[in-house]
Amino acid sequence: MTFSGFNMKDLVPGNLMPKDLRTKICEHMGKDPATLSIVTEQFERYNQANLQIALDELTTKNGRSTSILGIQGGFLNNLTGTSLSDLVASQSVASFVGLGGAKEGTVQYLNMELDSGRKLACVQGGLYLITGNPKLALLLRQGSMMDFAGASPIVIDVMSENRESAEKFIKDIQRHMGKNNVYRGKMLSVIEGPASVAGMGGGGTLKFHTVPAITREQIILPEGLLKRIERQTVDVGQYSQALKNAGRKLKRGILLHGKPGTGKTLTSMYLASAMKERTVLLVTGRGQGLIARTAFFARWLEPAMVIIEDVDLIAEDRTTSNGCNQAVLLELMNEMDGLSDDVDVLFVLTTNRPEILEPALAARPGRIDQAYEVPLPDAECRRRLFDVYSKGLTVKVENMEVFIKRTAGASGAFIGELMRKAALFAAPDGDPIVVRDRHLDEAMHEMVVAGGSLTKSLLGSKDIGFVPSELTGR
């Protein structure tokens, strides 16, 4: 039977007042809490989801069950943070001055976003009364209300009959957190400001991304180039333990450079897709100012890969008149230097302008170990690109060789857009769409002639020529 939000059984016999938290802890533990041990441990905010999963696992299985009570702090406790010692104290300082101590309240949860759209309900503060052998009382708290920036760690106080049992339970929590880490093997980025994922108090937040399913067949590069890239990335990861045993370094960096639209980003995404066990940390745009934090997570979640797109934005030669963000550049170089050689972290940097990169980054082994030019596709690669971008279409082009020649100097992105436009021109002719020579001809004309140099530049193909149709026999 319930009354005013509490159970009748919670009433102190002979009194209409509900049992206080100290009484409930005393009855749960079976003895005076003042005679029991309390061990305190702190966890960083980014670990909140991992901590919750560990608590859910350890407090509900192997013969254990738990009830969770919410905590409503008194005036002073709201400012200083309520500890488990405060809850079991015979009388708080706040009570002496008439302000009231902590009492039972509502359990508050935060829904944290995980990968694939999943959400995890995380307790923001609560008292766990855990049955089993041994019995435990655990208080999870977020810090005081004075922590306006959200920088304080999550704290747990564990009470048991002896210190050893409490310490063992904390070690079990830490072990489960490592085993079930929600971030390992996922694609992430570090972003600034508050978010519905792992808060880190001024250091940004972790955001999940979907790893694109890129197959090897989708990567159209000159003969042998992809294999050389894989040797420095996929193969090192595959044989990492043997290489480590042989004293070979695992930390490494590669630079993919070339004109826009040639496939540098697609190649990076393929590497992420090919190494599913590896945590991927993306650094783009404003995230380039969070290099140190990104490197921290790469070390924590190794084996890891850090992808920094358009690295020239932060790594321009310091001697140029344009200058650069030297603080971020130095941070990047220091982080790449600071990782020990046996840390399995791969840096993949991309740029359209390798000639302006800071030599201390791009020309120093140990930071960038290998640079690979991703060139504009040759005739054979263009033929393969037409095949890739024709998937899903019915293509009845009488002389594809004409268009392979006409796209000399075009990027992969240009050919992808060419086939998209050709499909648009063919769509009015009926469903299913059938792309014919005239549709490709119209698409080429719109992109190269009507679109002008800006369109070609945007697609990484500003040098592409246009062969008049009369010269092609069309």
N, C-alpha and C positions, 0 to 999 in steps of 0.2 A: 504494500500500500504506500502511495506517495502523498506528500503534502507539502505545498509551497516549494517544489523542486527538490525535496530530499525524501529518502525512504523513512518510514516510521521506525524501522529497525535501527536507524542511525541516531535515534533519540537516546540521550543518556537516561538510564532508568531513574525514575523519580523526578525527572526534570523535563520541561518542554523544549529545552535548548538542544539543537543538534550537536553531535559529537564534533569536537574540533579536530584539526588535522593531526595534532600530536597524539590524541587518543586513538585515532584510526591507525596510525603508524605503530603505536604501542600494541594494539590488539593484533595487527597483522604479524608483527615480528615476535609476539609472545613474551616480550620482556620490556623493561624500561629502555627506551632508545638511548638514554644517556650512557648506558653501559656498552653500546655497540660502536663499531668502527665505521668511519666514513672516509672514502677515498674520492678525490676530485680529479677529473680529467677535462681537458679543453680540446675542442675540435674547431678547425677553421670553417668559416661559413660555406665555402665551396664544397665542403664535405657533408652538408646537411642531408642530402638524399641518401648518401651511402650510410650515414649514421642511422637514419630512419629504417632503412632496409635491414640493417644488422639488428636493431632493436626489435623489429617485427619478427625476425627469425628466432632470436634468442629468448624472447619472452613468451612465445606461444607454442614451442615445440619441445620434444624430449621431456614430456611430463610437466612442463611449465604452463602456467596460465597467468594472466595479468589483468588488473583493472587500472584504468587511468583516471586520475582526478585532476581537474583544473585547479589552478592556483590564482587567487585574487589577492595581490599584495596589498599590505597596508601602506600608509603614506611614506614612511621612511624606507620601507622595503622597495617601493616603486623607484626610489631614487638610487638606492644602493644595490639592488638585486637581492632576491630572496634565495638563501641557500638552504640545504637540507638541515644544517645545524640550526638555522633560524626557526624552522618549522617544529623541531623537537625541543627547543629551549622551553623551559618551564614558564617563562614570562618574558616577552620581548621588551626592548627599550621603548618601542612605540606604545605598548600597552601602558607603561608607567606614566607616560605623558598624555594619555587619553586619545591617542591617534589611531589605535587599533593595529593589530598585526595581520599577517597573512591568513586568509581563510579559503575555504573551498569555493571554486567558481567554475566557469565553463571552460572546457578544453578547446583551445583554438588550434586550427590547422591551416597550413598554407599548401595550396595545390601547386606543386613544382612540375614544370614541363620537362619531360625526358625526350628521348629519341622516338621517332615514328609517331609523334602526337600523343604518346602516353603521358599520364599525369600520376604523380605520387603525392598522397596526402601526408604532409610532415607535421608532426606535433611541434607547435611553437613554444609550448611550456606546459609541463604536466608532471604529476607525481605518479610513478609506476609502482604499484604494489604487486610484487612478483612472487607467486607460489613456487614450490619445488624444493629441491635440496641443493644448496641452502636457500632459505627465504631471503628475499632482497627487497629493499626499498630504493628507488632510483628517482632522482629529481632532474628533469631536463629543463634548463633555463637559457634564455637568450641574452642575458646581460641586463644592465640597468636601463632605465628610461633616459639617463644622461647620455646614452650612446646614440646621439642623433644621426651620426654618419653611418651607422650599421657596421662599424669596424670591429666590434668586440666579438670574440669567439663564442661558440655554443659551449655551454658548460654542463657536465653531468656530475652529480654527486651520487655515489653508490654506498648504501649502508648494508652491512652484513654482520654476522656474529663475530667475525674477525677480519683483520686487514687483508690476509692472504686470499680469502674468498672474494672480497670486493675487487682486489687487484686482478685476480684471475678472470672475473667477469669482464672487466675493462679490456683485458688482453683478448678475450674472446670477441668482444665488439670490434677491436682493431683488426683482428684476423678476418672476420667476416666482411669488414669494409674493404679490405684489400682484395678479397676473393670475388666480391660482387660489385666491384667498382663500376658505376653506371656510365662513366666516361671512357673507360678503356676500350679501344678498338672502334671508337666512333669518330665522326667528323665534327669538329668544333671550331669556334672562333671566340676570341676574347673581345668583348665589347665594353664600352664605357657606360656608366649609369646604372640605375636600378633596373632589374628585369625579374621575370618570374622563374629564373633558374638560380644557379648557385651564387649568392651574393658574396662579394669579397671585400667590402668596405673600402672603396676608393681605388681598388685595383681592377675594376671592371667586373663583368659577369661572363660566365660560360654560356654559349649558345650552341644548340645542336643544329647540324645540317644533315641533309640526306646525301649519302654517298652515291653519286651517279653510277649506274651500271654501264661502264664503258668497256667494251671488249677489245681485244688486241686487233681484231679485223677492222675496227673503226679508226685505228691510227694509221694514217697514210703518210709514210715517210720514205725517203730514199732507202734503197737496199742496204741493210746492215746498220742503219742509224738507230733504229729502235732497239736492236739487240745490244748495241753498245751502251745505250741508256739503261737498259734492264740489268746489264752486268754490274753497273755501279749502284743500282738501287734494289731491284727485286732479288738478284742473286746474293748480294751481301746479306740481306735480311734472311734469306733461306739458309745460308751457311753461317749465321752469326755466331753460334756457339763454337763451331770448329775454328772460325777465324779468331775469336776471343781466346780460345785455348792456345792458339799459335802466337798470341801476342800481337795480333793485327788490330788496328783501330777500327772501331765501328762508327764513330762519329764521322760524318762526311757531308759534303755540300756539292751540288751541281748547279750550273747555270744554263738555262735554256734561253737562247736569244735568236731573234729573227724578226722579220717584218710582221705587222699586225695580220691576224687571220691565218697564220701558217700552221697553227695547231699546238702552240706551247701550253695553253691552258688545258686543252683536251688531253694532251699527253700527261700533264700533271694529274688530271682526274683519273686517267687510266691507271697510273701508278697507284693512286689511292684505292682504286677498285681492285687492283691485282694483289695488293697486300692487305687483306682483310683483317689480319690480326694487329695491324699497326694503327695507332691513334693518329688522326690527321688534324693538324691545327692550321687553319687558314688565316692569313694576314693580308687584308686588303683595305684600301681606303683609310678611314680614321683609325683602324686597328693597328696601323703601322706605328702609332705612338705607344703601343703596349707590347713592345718587343720583349722586355725583360719578363713580363708576366707570362707571355706566350712560351718563352724558353723554360720558365719554371714548370709550367704544366707539361711541356715536352719531356723534361727530366722525370717528372712524377709518373707520367703515363707511358714511359718507354716500353716497347719499341714505338717510336713516334716519327712522324714526318711533318715538318713545318714548311708550308708553301707560302712564299712571299711573292705576290704578283706585282709587276711593275716596280721592281726594286729600285730602279733609277730615280723614283720619286723621293727616296730617302738616302740614296747612296751615290749621288752625283759627285764627281771629282771635286775635291775641296779647293783645288787651285783655279777652278773656272770662275769667270766673272759673275755667273748666275748664283754661285754659292749653293749651299745645301743646308739641310737641317742637320748640323754637325752633331747635336746632342743625340738625335735618334740614330744617326750613322755610327757614332762611337758606341752607342748601346748595342747595336746589332753586332758590330765587330767584337765587342767584349763578350757578348753572350756566346757567339760562335767559338771564341777562343776559350771561354770559361768552362765549356763542357769537357769533361774528361774523355779521353779517347775510347774508353770501354763503355761509354753511354751510347746506346743504339738509337741515335737521333739523326735523321736525314733532313738536310735543308735543301729545298728545291726553290730556286729563285728564277724568275722570268723577267725579261726586259725586251723592249723593241729597240733600245738604244745602248748597246753594249759599249760603244766608243766613249760614252760620257761617264762610265762607272768609275768610282774611286779605286785606283790600283791596289790600295792596301786591302780591299775586299776581294776584288775580282782576280787579282794576279798573285795572290798569296796562297800557297798550298796550306791546307789545314782549315781554311775557310771555304774557298771554292776549289775543290779538287779536280773538277773537270767541267769544261764549258762545251756545250753542244749547239751548233747552229742548226736551227730548224728552218730550212730554206723554202722558198716558193716551190711548189710541186713541178717536177719535170713532166714530160709527156706521159710516161707510164703511170706516174702518180695521179695525174689528172684523169686518166682513163679509169683508174680505180675509184677516184672521188666521184665521178659521174655514176659509177655503179652503186656506191654507198648511198648517194643522195637520190637515187632512183627507186629505192626500196619503198614499196607501198603504191607505186605508180605503174601503169602500163606504158612502156616507152617503145614507140615505133618510129625511131629515127633511122632514116635510110643510110645516112653517112655520118656516124658519130665522129669519125676522124676529122671532119671539117671543124667541128666545134672544139675538139681537143686542140687543134692548131690555133683556132681563134682565141682560145683562153690562155695562150702562152703569156706568162707573166702574172697570171691570176693566182690568188690565194685559195686555199680550201674553203674559206668563208665565202669568197666570191662565187665559187662553183655551187656551194650550198644554196646561196640566195638566187642564183641563176635558175636552178631547178625548181625552187619555190615559185618564182615568177612565171616560169614556163607552165607550171601546173595551174596557176591562176588564169593565164591566157587560154589554157585548154579546157578549163572548167565549164564555160558556156556551151561547149560542144556536146556535153552529155556526161552522165554518170554510168559506169566508172570513168575516171579521168584517163584520157589517152594523150600522152605528150608526143607531138610530131615535130618534124624539122621546123615548120613555120612558127611553132610556139617558142622554140629555143631561139629562133631568129629574132622574133619580136622581143623576147626577154633580153637578149644581148643588146639590141638597139636601145631599149629603155635604160639599161644599166650603164652602158658605155657612152652613148651619144646624149640621150636626154638627161641622164643622171649627171654627166660631166665629171670633172676631176675630183670633186668633193666626194661623190658616191664611191668612186674607185678608191680614193684614199681611205674612206671609212671602212672599206672592205679589204684593206691591205693590198690593193692591186692598182695603185696609181700609175704603174708603168705598163699596164696592159694595153696592147694595140687593138685596133679595130680593122678587120679585113672587110672591105665593102662586099656586099652580096654578089655583085657582078663578077668579082674575082673568084668566088667560090662556086659559081655556077648556079647560085640560088636566086 
